[in-house]
Amino acid sequence: MQRRILKKIGKLAGEPRPPGSKQLEGGGGEMRLRIGAYRVIYAVADEVLRVLVLKIGPRKDIYRRR
């Protein structure tokens, strides 16, 4: 699973909004990428061409606020 996640994150450099990614509601524009039972939460800064991965984790834990 780890290789699969790293492969998908690597592809974000070329396409920061791939099919299947969704913008989170009520946030600051963060995006969600689904990879099996895991989710990657990330932010895209188009003005500086940067993708910042914020969180990676299982679906049951990723959306909990701390």
Buried (B, 14 or more C-beta within 10 A) or exposed (E): EEEEBEEBBEEBEEEBBEEEBEEEEEEEEBBBBEBEEBBBBBBBEEEEEEBEEEEBBEEEEBEEEE
